[in-house]
Amino acid sequence: MQTKILQPTEENLILAAEFIKRGEIVAFPTETVYGLGADGLNVAACEKIFAAKGRPSDKPLSLHVANLEMVERVAKISLAAEKLFAAFCPGALTIILPKNKIIPDFVTGGKSSVGIRFPANDVALSLIKLSGVPIAAPSANLSGKNPPRTAQEVLENLSGRVEIILDGGACKFGISSTIIDLTAPEPKILRHGAISEEKIMEELE
């Protein structure tokens, strides 16, 4: 497989969305790091993410969405989640919520919950909207390597493993999103990232 770095023109975004629709994987930018995306409702497509990254198959994938309607399609939204979506989304926050049955268990590593992210990046949002599905997208690097901040770093990791890399320039933050779990009675930060725990907890008070 030959890997192509493409500029995110309208034509190339439509091409990339067609790849997603037919079960292929595409690397794309977000404001945090580059993601390796596939149709989050398609098990065979998500298996390609694990194969390309060399990622353990029991690690859950988070879903990238483009609007709240897409969130409601895949997860159960609590009052706390509504507050965080209003305050920080689109943005560098992944919110773990109880999943709806539409999401295959394989995608969530057998868990009854799913991480949802609403990225603040025009290329990512356009790709999700054109694809019409939530996009499962861990960072676009080989498992154990640093998350990529540029299309060139994606190429260095995944050349020959993914056909299309959409080049949106350098990522704004260069660090992963903050992850908060809202499935238990008390919110819990699972990964510190671009949004501080203090700001998040202020919104939940």
Backbone hydrogen bonds in HBPLUS format (Angstrom, degrees):
<---DONOR---> <-ACCEPTOR-->    atom                        ^
c    i                          cat <-CA-CA->   ^        H-A-AA   ^      H-
h    n   atom  resd res      DA  || num        DHA   H-A  angle D-A-AA Bond
n    s   type  num  typ     dist DA aas  dist angle  dist       angle   num
A0004-LYS N   A0163-GLU O   2.76 MM 159  5.93 169.1  1.77 147.2 149.2     1
A0165-ILE N   A0004-LYS O   2.84 MM 161  6.14 149.1  1.94 164.4 165.7     2
A0006-LEU N   A0165-ILE O   2.79 MM 159  6.07 163.9  1.82 161.0 166.4     3
A0167-ASP N   A0006-LEU O   2.80 MM 161  5.84 169.8  1.81 158.8 161.2     4
A0009-THR N   A0007-GLN O   2.79 MM   2  5.68 141.2  1.94 103.3  93.7     5
A0013-LEU N   A0009-THR O   2.84 MM   4  6.05 153.8  1.91 156.4 163.9     6
A0014-ILE N   A0010-GLU O   3.02 MM   4  6.22 156.7  2.08 147.8 153.5     7
A0015-LEU N   A0011-GLU O   3.03 MM   4  6.28 153.6  2.10 141.8 149.5     8
A0016-ALA N   A0012-ASN O   2.87 MM   4  6.06 160.6  1.90 145.8 150.7     9
A0017-ALA N   A0013-LEU O   2.89 MM   4  6.08 155.8  1.95 145.8 152.6    10
A0018-GLU N   A0014-ILE O   2.98 MM   4  6.22 148.0  2.09 144.0 152.4    11
A0019-PHE N   A0015-LEU O   3.08 MM   4  6.46 147.3  2.19 144.7 153.7    12
A0020-ILE N   A0016-ALA O   3.06 MM   4  6.46 155.9  2.12 148.1 153.9    13
A0021-LYS N   A0017-ALA O   2.91 MM   4  6.18 162.5  1.94 150.9 155.5    14
A0022-ARG N   A0018-GLU O   3.05 MM   4  6.25 145.5  2.18 144.2 152.1    15
A0024-GLU N   A0019-PHE O   2.84 MM   5  5.07 161.1  1.88 153.5 148.5    16
A0023-GLY N   A0020-ILE O   3.08 MM   3  5.30 162.4  2.11 113.6 114.9    17
A0026-VAL N   A0037-GLY O   2.95 MM  11  5.19 152.6  2.03 140.0 148.9    18
A0037-GLY N   A0026-VAL O   2.70 MM  11  5.19 160.0  1.74 157.0 152.4    19
A0027-ALA N   A0164-ILE O   3.02 MM 137  6.31 174.8  2.02 159.1 158.9    20
A0166-LEU N   A0027-ALA O   2.86 MM 139  6.14 171.8  1.87 153.2 153.2    21
A0028-PHE N   A0035-GLY O   2.92 MM   7  5.46 154.5  1.99 149.2 157.4    22
A0035-GLY N   A0028-PHE O   2.80 MM   7  5.46 159.1  1.84 168.4 169.2    23
A0173-PHE N   A0031-GLU O   2.82 MM 142  6.05 167.8  1.84 169.6 173.8    24
A0174-GLY N   A0032-THR O   2.87 MM 142  5.06 130.6  2.11 134.4 142.7    25
A0034-TYR N   A0148-PRO O   2.95 MM 114  5.68 167.2  1.97 156.1 159.6    26
A0140-ALA N   A0034-TYR O   2.89 MM 106  5.58 155.2  1.95 131.7 132.5    27
A0036-LEU N   A0138-PRO O   2.80 MM 102  5.77 156.8  1.86 168.7 174.6    28
A0038-ALA N   A0136-ALA O   2.97 MM  98  5.40 138.4  2.15 143.2 155.9    29
A0136-ALA N   A0038-ALA O   2.87 MM  98  5.40 140.1  2.03 162.5 165.9    30
A0042-ASN N   A0039-ASP O   3.12 MM   3  5.42 167.6  2.14 117.9 120.1    31
A0040-GLY N   A0134-PRO O   2.85 MM  94  5.50 158.0  1.90 156.6 157.5    32
A0046-CYS N   A0042-ASN O   3.01 MM   4  6.31 161.5  2.05 155.0 160.3    33
A0047-GLU N   A0043-VAL O   2.87 MM   4  6.13 145.2  1.99 151.9 162.1    34
A0048-LYS N   A0045-ALA O   3.05 MM   3  5.37 136.5  2.24 102.7 114.3    35
A0049-ILE N   A0046-CYS O   3.04 MM   3  5.20 132.3  2.28 100.3 112.8    36
A0050-PHE N   A0046-CYS O   3.41 MM   4  6.87 157.9  2.46 151.3 154.3    37
A0051-ALA N   A0047-GLU O   3.03 MM   4  6.31 156.8  2.08 146.7 153.4    38
A0052-ALA N   A0048-LYS O   2.93 MM   4  6.01 161.2  1.96 144.6 149.5    39
A0053-LYS N   A0049-ILE O   3.00 MM   4  6.16 159.3  2.05 154.9 160.0    40
A0054-GLY N   A0050-PHE O   2.86 MM   4  5.60 133.4  2.08 139.5 151.2    41
A0055-ARG N   A0050-PHE O   3.03 MM   5  4.76 148.8  2.13 133.9 140.5    42
A0143-SER N   A0053-LYS O   2.75 MM  90  5.38 172.2  1.76 150.9 148.1    43
A0059-LYS N   A0056-PRO O   3.21 MM   3  5.87 168.2  2.23 121.1 123.4    44
A0061-LEU N   A0107-VAL O   2.83 MM  46  5.66 162.8  1.86 167.4 172.4    45
A0137-ALA N   A0062-SER O   3.36 MM  75  6.47 148.5  2.47 153.4 161.7    46
A0063-LEU N   A0115-GLY O   2.76 MM  52  6.12 165.9  1.78 160.1 158.7    47
A0117-ARG N   A0063-LEU O   2.82 MM  54  6.10 156.4  1.88 163.4 163.8    48
A0064-HIS N   A0135-ILE O   2.70 MM  71  4.98 161.3  1.74 131.4 138.1    49
A0135-ILE N   A0064-HIS O   2.95 MM  71  4.98 156.8  2.00 146.7 145.8    50
A0065-VAL N   A0117-ARG O   2.84 MM  52  6.20 156.7  1.90 159.2 166.7    51
A0070-MET N   A0067-ASN O   3.21 MM   3  5.54 129.3  2.48 101.9 113.3    52
A0071-VAL N   A0067-ASN O   3.34 MM   4  6.77 145.1  2.47 137.4 147.0    53
A0072-GLU N   A0068-LEU O   2.96 MM   4  6.28 161.8  1.99 155.9 158.6    54
A0073-ARG N   A0069-GLU O   3.16 MM   4  6.38 133.5  2.39 134.4 146.4    55
A0074-VAL N   A0071-VAL O   3.02 MM   3  5.49 135.3  2.23 108.6 119.7    56
A0075-ALA N   A0071-VAL O   2.92 MM   4  5.90 143.5  2.05 161.8 173.4    57
A0100-ASN N   A0074-VAL O   2.79 MM  26  5.08 161.0  1.82 133.2 129.0    58
A0076-LYS N   A0098-PRO O   2.94 MM  22  5.56 158.7  1.99 159.3 164.1    59
A0082-GLU N   A0078-SER O   2.99 MM   4  6.30 153.9  2.06 146.2 153.3    60
A0083-LYS N   A0079-LEU O   3.09 MM   4  6.41 153.8  2.16 147.9 154.1    61
A0084-LEU N   A0080-ALA O   3.11 MM   4  6.44 157.8  2.16 148.4 153.8    62
A0085-PHE N   A0081-ALA O   2.82 MM   4  6.02 163.7  1.85 158.7 163.3    63
A0086-ALA N   A0082-GLU O   3.00 MM   4  6.09 157.8  2.05 144.2 150.4    64
A0087-ALA N   A0083-LYS O   3.00 MM   4  6.17 147.6  2.10 141.3 150.2    65
A0088-PHE N   A0084-LEU O   2.89 MM   4  5.79 165.2  1.91 153.9 156.9    66
A0089-CYS N   A0085-PHE O   3.08 MM   4  4.83 146.3  2.20 125.7 130.1    67
A0091-GLY N   A0118-PHE O   2.83 MM  27  6.17 145.4  1.94 155.3 164.9    68
A0178-THR N   A0092-ALA O   3.11 MM  86  6.45 155.0  2.17 152.0 144.6    69
A0094-THR N   A0178-THR O   2.74 MM  84  6.02 170.4  1.75 170.0 171.6    70
A0180-ILE N   A0094-THR O   2.94 MM  86  6.37 159.8  1.98 167.9 174.5    71
A0095-ILE N   A0116-ILE O   2.89 MM  21  5.17 159.8  1.93 148.1 147.3    72
A0116-ILE N   A0095-ILE O   2.84 MM  21  5.17 155.2  1.90 128.8 136.4    73
A0096-ILE N   A0180-ILE O   2.85 MM  84  6.12 170.5  1.85 160.2 161.7    74
A0182-LEU N   A0096-ILE O   2.99 MM  86  5.71 162.4  2.02 143.2 149.0    75
A0097-LEU N   A0114-VAL O   2.93 MM  17  5.53 161.9  1.96 149.7 148.4    76
A0114-VAL N   A0097-LEU O   2.77 MM  17  5.53 154.3  1.84 158.5 166.9    77
A0099-LYS N   A0112-SER O   2.95 MM  13  5.82 170.3  1.96 133.7 137.0    78
A0103-ILE N   A0100-ASN O   3.21 MM   3  6.19 167.6  2.23 127.1 129.1    79
A0107-VAL N   A0104-PRO O   3.09 MM   3  5.60 132.2  2.33 109.7 120.2    80
A0108-THR N   A0105-ASP O   3.14 MM   3  5.36 128.3  2.42 101.5 114.3    81
A0110-GLY N   A0105-ASP O   2.82 MM   5  4.69 163.1  1.85 148.7 144.2    82
A0109-GLY N   A0106-PHE O   3.27 MM   3  5.16 165.4  2.29 104.6 106.6    83
A0111-LYS N   A0108-THR O   3.06 MM   3  5.33 164.4  2.08 112.5 116.3    84
A0125-LEU N   A0121-ASN O   2.93 MM   4  6.14 169.2  1.94 161.6 164.9    85
A0126-SER N   A0122-ASP O   2.93 MM   4  5.97 157.5  1.98 142.6 148.9    86
A0127-LEU N   A0123-VAL O   3.00 MM   4  6.19 160.9  2.04 150.1 155.2    87
A0128-ILE N   A0124-ALA O   2.99 MM   4  6.26 161.9  2.02 153.5 158.1    88
A0129-LYS N   A0125-LEU O   2.95 MM   4  6.11 167.7  1.97 151.5 155.1    89
A0130-LEU N   A0126-SER O   2.89 MM   4  6.02 164.4  1.91 152.3 156.8    90
A0131-SER N   A0127-LEU O   2.93 MM   4  5.99 145.9  2.05 142.2 151.7    91
A0132-GLY N   A0128-ILE O   2.90 MM   4  6.07 145.9  2.02 147.0 156.1    92
A0145-LYS N   A0142-LEU O   2.96 MM   3  5.59 163.5  1.99 145.5 147.3    93
A0171-CYS N   A0149-ARG O   2.96 MM  22  5.27 152.8  2.03 147.8 156.2    94
A0154-VAL N   A0150-THR O   3.18 MM   4  6.56 147.2  2.29 142.5 151.5    95
A0155-LEU N   A0151-ALA O   2.95 MM   4  6.29 158.1  2.00 148.7 154.5    96
A0156-GLU N   A0152-GLN O   2.96 MM   4  6.27 153.7  2.03 146.8 153.6    97
A0157-ASN N   A0153-GLU O   3.23 MM   4  6.42 139.2  2.41 136.3 145.7    98
A0157-ASN N   A0154-VAL O   3.03 MM   3  5.18 129.0  2.30  99.5 113.2    99
A0158-LEU N   A0154-VAL O   2.76 MM   4  5.89 168.0  1.77 164.3 168.0   100
A0159-SER N   A0155-LEU O   2.95 MM   4  4.87 125.8  2.25 144.4 138.3   101
A0161-ARG N   A0158-LEU O   2.82 MM   3  5.08 160.8  1.86 135.4 136.5   102
A0194-ALA N   A0176-SER O   3.25 MM  18  6.48 140.9  2.41 145.2 156.5   103
A0179-ILE N   A0191-ARG O   2.96 MM  12  4.96 160.2  2.00 136.5 142.3   104
A0190-LEU N   A0179-ILE O   2.83 MM  11  5.38 153.0  1.90 139.1 147.8   105
A0191-ARG N   A0179-ILE O   3.43 MM  12  4.96 159.5  2.48 130.3 128.4   106
A0181-ASP N   A0188-LYS O   2.77 MM   7  5.17 170.6  1.78 153.0 153.9   107
A0188-LYS N   A0181-ASP O   3.14 MM   7  5.17 152.8  2.22 137.2 145.2   108
A0200-ILE N   A0196-SER O   3.24 MM   4  6.54 159.7  2.28 148.4 154.0   109
A0201-MET N   A0197-GLU O   2.92 MM   4  6.10 170.3  1.93 158.3 160.4   110
A0202-GLU N   A0198-GLU O   3.02 MM   4  6.16 145.6  2.14 144.3 153.4   111
A0203-GLU N   A0200-ILE O   3.10 MM   3  5.45 127.2  2.39 104.1 116.2   112
A0204-LEU N   A0201-MET O   3.09 MM   3  5.02 134.2  2.31  93.9 106.8   113
A0205-GLU N   A0202-GLU O   3.42 MM   3  5.44 160.9  2.46 100.2 105.6   114
